């Protein structure tokens, strides 16, 4: 890779599912890919629909992750507002998961505009776990849903039920994307599963975070 690669991360601003369930981004799903990209010499930008602080799901914050991902934790305190970003400046867009994404990424005009513009401009579109919530309802300029006929890996209905949060979600991500024509390639619960379909790269769960980032880099090398 002789030229500088640029990756745009788009993350959630949602900090609460309800009064008793805090949420946000799942730290590993941002931090691990960010480190993979930076180690490959890429430049990373962190954005969110509202800008400012990106909440971190407290269940993903442990002594170990605080120690390993200190730089990433700091970066999440000051994301750029997505509407101010010029997508022309980026080679790939990456949507980390965390249950927060289920509430503020689907149907958000700025999210959809960035996603569809980059895809139609021939860029790489990538997401992990609940990150493909950004794809829900997203239509290309010809009116076709982005996910129609595409193979994806997403946080499965089975995993959502195992996490015991299925009853709190606005929809089940696997089921919703299947309704919109996606072919979800589901692996075993909480085991690495990465699917590459053209310029769309997706991973099923936190365990897939590194694999998605590496698959994005492989596509960018071509």
N, C-alpha and C positions, 0 to 999 in steps of 0.2 A: 504494500500500500504506500504509494509515493505521495499521494495528496492527502490533506487533512480530512478525515471523516468527521461528520457532524451528526449527532444524534439528539433528537428532541424527545424528552420524557414528558408525558402528560399524566398528571396525578390528581387524585381526589382532594376536595376541600371538606368533605363530610366527616365530622368528628363523632356523631352519635347516630345509632340506629333508632334508639328510643331513649327514654330517660334512664334506663338501667344498663344499656349496652353501648359502650364506647366502641368506636371503629376508626377507620382511616386507611392509610396505605399499609400493606404488610411489608415491614421494613426490608426483609430479605429480597423481596421481589423488585425493589428499586436498587438496593445497595449492591447486590451481587452482579446484576447486569451492568450497573454503572462502573464497578471496578473492572469487569471484563473489558468494557469499551475503553476505559482510560488506559488500561495496560496495553491495549492495542494501538494507542496513540490517538484515539478519537477525542473530539471535544464534545462535551455534554452540556445541554441546557435543560433546566428544570422549570416546567410550567404547570399551571393549573387553571381551571375556569375563572376563579376569582383572583388568582395571584396571592402572594403572601404565604402564610403558614400552611403547610401540608400536614395534617394530623397523622400520627403514627398509631396504628392499632396497638393498644397496650399489651395485648397477648403476644405480640412479636418483639416486645422489648424485654430483654433479659440481660443479666450481667454480661453474658457472652456477646450478645449482639451489640450492646452499648460499646463494648471494648473493640469489637471488630469493625463497626460501622460508624464510628464517631464523626468522620468527615461527612458522611451522607446524612446523618442526623442534623448536622449544622446546615447543610444545603437545603434541607426540607423546610427550614424556618423562613425562607425568603424566595419562594418561587415567583417566576414572572407571570403576568396575566396573559393567558393564551391569546387573547384578541390582539395583543401588541406584537406577536411573533410573526416574522416573515418566513413562511414555510419554504420559500425558495432557497433559504440558506441551509437547509438540512437534507441529509441523504436518507434518513430513516426516522420513523416515529415509533415510540415504544410506550405502551400503556401497562404499567405495573398494576397488580390487583390489590386485594384488600376489599372488605365488604363495603367500604365507603363508595367505591366506584359504581356500585349498583344504584346509587341514589342521585349522583350528579353528573355522570357521564352520558347515559342514554338520553337522546333527545336534546342534548345541549348543542345549540347552533355553532358555537365556536369550536367545540370538539368535532362535530361532524364536518365542518368546513375544513379544518386542518387535516383530518383523516382522509376525506375524499379528495381534496386537492393534491395531497402528497401521493395518494395511490394513482390518481389519473395522470400525475406528472412523472410516473414511472419510478417512484421512490419505494422503499421497503416499509411495510406496515407490520408492526409486531405488538404482541400483547401476551401476558401470562396470567393464569388463574382467573380472577374476576375482571382483569383488564379488558377482555373482549366485550364487556358490557358496553364499551364505546362503540361497538359495531352495531348494536341493536337499533334497527330502524334506519340505519345510514344508507342513503340512496345515491347512486352515481348520477351523472348529468343526463344519462339516458333513461332514468327512472327505475333502473334495476337495483335491487337491494345488493349491497356489497357482498353479503355472505351467501347469496343464492348460488347453490352448486359448488360451494367451496368447502374444502376439508379443513376442519379446525380442531384444536385441542382447547378445552375450556374446563373450568372448575365444574365437575359433574354434579348432577342431582344427587347421586349417591354420596359424594363427598360433602355436599351441603347438608344432607340429612345426618351424616356422621358428625359434622360440626355442630349439629343441633341448633342451627340458625335458619333453617329452611322456612320456618313459620314466620320469620321476621322480614324476609326478603320481599321486595315488590313483585318479583317473579323469579323462577328458577332459570338460571342462565342457559344451561344446556337445552332445556325444553324450549325456551324462547327462541334461541338461535336455530334450532331444528324447525320450529314453526315458520321461520323466515327462509327456510330452504338450505340451511347449512348442513353439511355432513360431519357430525361430531365424531371424532375418532377417540373413543374413551379407553383409557388404560385403567389398571387397578387403582384403587383409592390410594392417594398420597405416594404414588410412585412416578418417577420421571416419565413424561410423555410430551414429546415435541413433534409438531406437524408443520411441514413446509409445503405450501401450495402456491406455486408461482412466487409472487412477491409478498405473500402473507405468511408470517411466521407466528405460531401460537404455541403456548405451553399450558399444561393442565393445572398446575398447582405450584406451591413454592419450590418444591423439589426440582421443578423444570426451569427455574429462573436462569441458571447458568447455561443450560442447553439452548434456550431461546436466544440469548445474547450471542453465543458462539455461532449459531445458525445464521443470525443476521450478519455477522462479520463474514462468514463464508459467502453469502450472497453479494455483499459489497465488494468482495475481492474479484468478482467475475466481471 
